[in-house]
Structures are given as structure tokens and as C-alpha cells.
């Protein structure tokens, strides 16, 4: 899993190249997630398709999940956000 998108990612030609606006939006969302103290140390992958941001991965708590979605929505040009982030399992016991 890539934690952040790489615009220079080589495409094999099997899939259509992403829209340049989608690449730009993914970079902006990833930048915001990497700066914010709530989300910067979380395992979040950002994908954008047709200006819809898809957040996947795992985060520590509901606050981080909510913050990631809010940060994505705040990027101008984002049409919708699919917040598919999961929470790390709660560890029980002392080990």
C-alpha cells in the first residue's frame, strides 16, 4: 500500500491515464493529510477518480478518520469523498 500518491507513477498502458485534475487533487489532499497533526502519522492512501477522493487504510481513532475526511472535503475541486478508512483494532490486555 502506498501511503501517498506519486504523480510520476509509471502506467503500464492497460489502464487509462488519470485525469491531470485527479492527480492534482490527490497531491493536494495528500499534502494536507501529511501536514495536519491528526492525520500525518496515519496509514492513509489517497486515490482520486473523476474528482472523487477515496481514502483507504487504517487510522488510530475516529477523530483521525473524521479529520481525514474533512481535510479532503476542504480541497477546492473535490466533488465527493469516500472515506473508507478503518480503525486499528483495539488491543486488550497488557501484552
LINFEN-V67116 format. One record per residue. N is the residue number from 1. RES is the residue in three letters. SS is DSSP state (helix for helix, strand for strand, loop for the rest). PHI is phi as a letter, one per 40 degrees, with the letter a starting at -180 (* if undefined). PSI is psi in whole degrees, 0 to 359 (999 if undefined). Layout:
[[N,RES,SS,PHI,PSI] [N,RES,SS,PHI,PSI]]
This chain:
[[1,UNK,loop,*,130] [2,UNK,loop,c,124] [3,UNK,loop,c,332] [4,UNK,loop,b,150] [5,UNK,loop,c,151] [6,UNK,loop,b,108] [7,UNK,loop,c,335] [8,UNK,loop,c,10] [9,UNK,loop,d,126] [10,UNK,loop,c,133] [11,UNK,loop,c,143] [12,UNK,loop,c,347] [13,UNK,loop,g,346] [14,UNK,loop,c,326] [15,UNK,loop,b,153] [16,UNK,loop,c,147] [17,UNK,loop,c,143] [18,UNK,loop,c,152] [19,UNK,loop,c,138] [20,UNK,helix,c,331] [21,UNK,helix,c,323] [22,UNK,helix,c,318] [23,UNK,helix,c,317] [24,UNK,helix,c,315] [25,UNK,helix,c,318] [26,UNK,helix,c,318] [27,UNK,helix,c,320] [28,UNK,helix,c,317] [29,UNK,helix,c,314] [30,UNK,helix,c,321] [31,UNK,helix,c,315] [32,UNK,helix,c,320] [33,UNK,helix,c,326] [34,UNK,helix,c,341] [35,UNK,helix,c,322] [36,UNK,loop,c,133] [37,UNK,loop,c,333] [38,UNK,loop,c,329] [39,UNK,loop,b,350] [40,UNK,loop,c,336] [41,UNK,loop,b,16] [42,UNK,loop,c,162] [43,UNK,strand,c,88] [44,UNK,strand,b,126] [45,UNK,strand,b,138] [46,UNK,strand,b,126] [47,UNK,strand,b,143] [48,UNK,strand,b,129] [49,UNK,strand,b,120] [50,UNK,loop,f,42] [51,UNK,loop,g,16] [52,UNK,strand,b,120] [53,UNK,strand,c,130] [54,UNK,strand,b,117] [55,UNK,strand,b,125] [56,UNK,strand,b,164] [57,UNK,strand,h,200] [58,UNK,strand,b,146] [59,UNK,strand,b,166] [60,UNK,loop,c,325] [61,UNK,loop,a,175] [62,UNK,helix,c,328] [63,UNK,helix,c,316] [64,UNK,helix,c,321] [65,UNK,helix,c,313] [66,UNK,helix,c,316] [67,UNK,helix,c,319] [68,UNK,helix,c,315] [69,UNK,helix,c,317] [70,UNK,helix,c,318] [71,UNK,helix,c,320] [72,UNK,helix,c,317] [73,UNK,helix,c,331] [74,UNK,loop,c,349] [75,UNK,loop,c,121] [76,UNK,loop,c,135] [77,UNK,loop,h,347] [78,UNK,loop,c,127] [79,UNK,loop,c,322] [80,UNK,strand,a,162] [81,UNK,strand,b,127] [82,UNK,strand,b,104] [83,UNK,strand,c,94] [84,UNK,strand,b,25] [85,UNK,strand,c,136] [86,UNK,strand,b,167] [87,UNK,strand,b,143] [88,UNK,loop,d,142] [89,UNK,loop,c,143] [90,UNK,loop,c,126] [91,UNK,loop,c,132] [92,UNK,loop,b,146] [93,UNK,loop,g,177] [94,UNK,loop,c,359] [95,UNK,loop,b,999]]
